[in-house]
Amino acid sequence: MKAAQRAFAAAVVAASVFASTQSEAATATANLTVTATVSAACSINSGTLNFGNYDPVVINSSAGIDLLASGSLTVQCTLLSTAVVTLGQGSHPDTGSTDAAPLRRMLNTTSADYLSYKLYQDIARLVVWGNTSGTGLPYIGTGLSTPVLVYGTVARGQNVPSGTYNDTVVATITF
């Protein structure tokens, strides 16, 4: 065989091997599942409700008016998650106080006297804010930090000595 014929024969063999490799190639597919879980999460930050000055002699006397004030907590929950914000009885609850019907009082540490007050969920002061799921404030998350208003009343006609009265109420968010 001449060199040219050998080269031609080698080329034919190579082409047939390449062709057979091409015709034998196959493909297969599969799906890759990608997942993530977004957990419901909430946070709650402290706030202040300052009633200011209570005048038991004239303005807030028995014939006067209740002292009104509002404050706020800051709440942030995962978008569309549901939660309930509850407020405890305070550090100085009165006798008979319960989580469902809290009887809150501020204490004057100098005289050991108390000034009673109530906390509400609404500006009309009709819904007392308690520390149970049924007396807490329902909340739906927006994903953003949101103020939650707390309305308060110190009833008129409380005969108490002058001084500073304080209480601490634990705010809880359950989600």
KOLMI-30387 format. One record per residue (C-alpha): x, y, z; residue in three letters. Coordinates in Angstrom, 1 decimal, padded with zeros to 4 digits, always signed. Example, Ala and Ser with C-alpha at 12.3 -4.5 7.8 and 13.67 -1.06 7.14 Angstrom:
BEGIN
ATOM      X      Y      Z   r
ATOM +012.3 -004.5 +007.8 ALA
ATOM +013.7 -001.1 +007.1 SER
***
This chain:
BEGIN
ATOM      X      Y      Z   r
ATOM +000.0 +000.0 +000.0 MET
ATOM +001.2 +003.3 -000.9 LYS
ATOM +001.6 +006.1 +001.6 ALA
ATOM -001.3 +008.0 +000.1 ALA
ATOM -003.6 +005.0 +000.3 GLN
ATOM -002.5 +004.3 +003.9 ARG
ATOM -003.2 +007.9 +004.8 ALA
ATOM -006.6 +007.7 +003.2 PHE
ATOM -007.4 +004.4 +005.0 ALA
ATOM -006.4 +005.9 +008.3 ALA
ATOM -008.6 +008.9 +007.7 ALA
ATOM -011.6 +006.7 +006.9 VAL
ATOM -011.0 +004.7 +010.1 VAL
ATOM -010.7 +007.9 +012.1 ALA
ATOM -013.9 +009.3 +010.6 ALA
ATOM -015.8 +006.1 +011.3 SER
ATOM -014.6 +006.1 +014.9 VAL
ATOM -015.7 +009.8 +015.3 PHE
ATOM -019.0 +009.1 +013.6 ALA
ATOM -019.7 +006.1 +015.8 SER
ATOM -018.8 +008.1 +018.9 THR
ATOM -021.2 +010.9 +017.9 GLN
ATOM -024.1 +008.5 +017.2 SER
ATOM -023.6 +006.7 +020.5 GLU
ATOM -023.7 +010.0 +022.7 ALA
ATOM -026.8 +010.4 +024.8 ALA
ATOM -028.2 +012.9 +027.3 THR
ATOM -030.2 +012.7 +030.5 ALA
ATOM -031.9 +015.4 +032.6 THR
ATOM -032.8 +015.7 +036.2 ALA
ATOM -034.4 +018.5 +038.3 ASN
ATOM -032.6 +020.3 +041.1 LEU
ATOM -035.0 +021.3 +043.8 THR
ATOM -034.2 +024.6 +045.5 VAL
ATOM -035.9 +025.5 +048.8 THR
ATOM -035.7 +027.9 +051.7 ALA
ATOM -037.8 +028.3 +054.8 THR
ATOM -038.8 +031.8 +056.0 VAL
ATOM -039.5 +031.6 +059.7 SER
ATOM -041.9 +033.7 +061.5 ALA
ATOM -039.9 +036.1 +063.7 ALA
ATOM -040.8 +039.1 +065.8 CYS
ATOM -039.1 +041.6 +068.0 SER
ATOM -040.5 +044.1 +070.5 ILE
ATOM -038.7 +047.2 +071.9 ASN
ATOM -039.5 +049.2 +075.1 SER
ATOM -041.4 +052.4 +075.1 GLY
ATOM -042.6 +055.0 +077.6 THR
ATOM -046.0 +056.2 +078.7 LEU
ATOM -045.7 +059.4 +080.7 ASN
ATOM -048.9 +060.6 +082.4 PHE
ATOM -047.2 +063.9 +083.4 GLY
ATOM -048.7 +065.8 +086.3 ASN
ATOM -051.6 +064.5 +088.3 TYR
ATOM -053.5 +067.2 +090.3 ASP
ATOM -055.7 +065.5 +093.0 PRO
ATOM -056.9 +068.8 +094.4 VAL
ATOM -058.3 +070.6 +091.3 VAL
ATOM -057.9 +069.2 +087.8 ILE
ATOM -058.0 +065.5 +088.7 ASN
ATOM -060.2 +065.8 +091.8 SER
ATOM -063.4 +063.8 +092.2 SER
ATOM -065.2 +066.5 +090.4 ALA
ATOM -062.5 +066.9 +087.8 GLY
ATOM -061.3 +064.8 +084.8 ILE
ATOM -059.3 +061.6 +084.3 ASP
ATOM -055.6 +062.1 +083.3 LEU
ATOM -055.0 +060.7 +079.9 LEU
ATOM -051.8 +059.8 +078.1 ALA
ATOM -050.4 +057.6 +075.4 SER
ATOM -047.1 +055.9 +074.7 GLY
ATOM -045.8 +053.4 +072.2 SER
ATOM -043.8 +050.2 +071.9 LEU
ATOM -042.0 +049.3 +068.7 THR
ATOM -042.8 +045.9 +067.1 VAL
ATOM -041.4 +044.2 +064.0 GLN
ATOM -042.6 +040.9 +062.6 CYS
ATOM -042.1 +038.9 +059.5 THR
ATOM -044.4 +040.0 +056.7 LEU
ATOM -048.0 +038.6 +057.2 LEU
ATOM -047.0 +036.6 +060.3 SER
ATOM -049.6 +036.8 +063.1 THR
ATOM -048.8 +037.7 +066.7 ALA
ATOM -050.4 +038.9 +069.9 VAL
ATOM -048.9 +041.7 +072.0 VAL
ATOM -049.7 +041.4 +075.8 THR
ATOM -049.0 +043.7 +078.7 LEU
ATOM -048.3 +042.3 +082.2 GLY
ATOM -049.9 +043.4 +085.4 GLN
ATOM -047.0 +045.7 +086.3 GLY
ATOM -044.6 +045.5 +089.2 SER
ATOM -047.2 +046.7 +091.8 HIS
ATOM -050.6 +045.1 +091.0 PRO
ATOM -053.5 +045.7 +093.3 ASP
ATOM -055.2 +042.9 +095.2 THR
ATOM -057.4 +040.9 +092.9 GLY
ATOM -055.4 +041.7 +089.8 SER
ATOM -055.2 +039.0 +087.1 THR
ATOM -053.6 +038.7 +083.7 ASP
ATOM -057.0 +038.9 +082.1 ALA
ATOM -058.2 +041.9 +084.3 ALA
ATOM -055.1 +043.7 +085.5 PRO
ATOM -055.3 +046.3 +088.3 LEU
ATOM -052.2 +048.3 +087.8 ARG
ATOM -050.6 +050.8 +090.2 ARG
ATOM -047.6 +053.1 +090.2 MET
ATOM -045.6 +053.2 +093.4 LEU
ATOM -044.3 +056.3 +095.2 ASN
ATOM -041.2 +054.8 +096.7 THR
ATOM -040.8 +057.7 +099.2 THR
ATOM -044.3 +057.4 +100.8 SER
ATOM -045.1 +053.8 +099.8 ALA
ATOM -048.4 +055.1 +098.3 ASP
ATOM -050.0 +053.9 +095.0 TYR
ATOM -051.6 +055.7 +092.1 LEU
ATOM -053.9 +053.4 +090.1 SER
ATOM -054.0 +053.4 +086.3 TYR
ATOM -055.3 +051.5 +083.3 LYS
ATOM -053.8 +050.6 +079.9 LEU
ATOM -055.9 +050.3 +076.8 TYR
ATOM -055.6 +049.1 +073.2 GLN
ATOM -057.8 +051.8 +071.7 ASP
ATOM -057.9 +055.6 +071.8 ILE
ATOM -061.5 +055.5 +073.1 ALA
ATOM -060.2 +053.6 +076.1 ARG
ATOM -062.8 +050.8 +075.9 LEU
ATOM -060.6 +047.7 +075.5 VAL
ATOM -058.4 +047.1 +078.6 VAL
ATOM -055.0 +045.6 +077.6 TRP
ATOM -054.2 +042.4 +079.5 GLY
ATOM -051.7 +039.7 +079.6 ASN
ATOM -053.6 +036.8 +077.9 THR
ATOM -054.1 +035.9 +074.3 SER
ATOM -057.7 +037.0 +074.6 GLY
ATOM -056.9 +040.3 +076.2 THR
ATOM -053.8 +041.1 +074.1 GLY
ATOM -053.6 +043.1 +070.9 LEU
ATOM -053.7 +041.0 +067.7 PRO
ATOM -050.9 +042.0 +065.3 TYR
ATOM -050.1 +041.2 +061.7 ILE
ATOM -046.5 +041.6 +060.6 GLY
ATOM -045.5 +044.1 +057.9 THR
ATOM -041.9 +043.3 +057.9 GLY
ATOM -041.2 +046.8 +059.0 LEU
ATOM -040.6 +048.3 +062.5 SER
ATOM -044.0 +049.7 +063.6 THR
ATOM -045.1 +051.7 +066.6 PRO
ATOM -047.9 +050.1 +068.6 VAL
ATOM -049.7 +052.7 +070.6 LEU
ATOM -050.7 +052.2 +074.3 VAL
ATOM -053.4 +054.4 +075.8 TYR
ATOM -053.6 +055.1 +079.5 GLY
ATOM -055.8 +056.6 +082.1 THR
ATOM -055.3 +057.7 +085.7 VAL
ATOM -058.7 +057.9 +087.2 ALA
ATOM -059.7 +061.2 +088.9 ARG
ATOM -060.4 +061.4 +092.6 GLY
ATOM -057.3 +059.5 +093.9 GLN
ATOM -056.2 +061.2 +097.1 ASN
ATOM -052.4 +060.6 +097.2 VAL
ATOM -049.4 +062.5 +098.5 PRO
ATOM -047.1 +064.4 +096.1 SER
ATOM -044.1 +062.7 +094.7 GLY
ATOM -043.0 +060.6 +091.7 THR
ATOM -044.9 +057.4 +091.0 TYR
ATOM -043.5 +054.6 +088.7 ASN
ATOM -044.3 +051.2 +087.5 ASP
ATOM -042.8 +048.7 +085.0 THR
ATOM -045.0 +046.7 +082.8 VAL
ATOM -043.6 +043.8 +080.8 VAL
ATOM -044.7 +043.8 +077.1 ALA
ATOM -044.6 +040.4 +075.4 THR
ATOM -045.1 +039.4 +071.8 ILE
ATOM -046.2 +035.9 +071.1 THR
ATOM -045.9 +034.6 +067.5 PHE
***
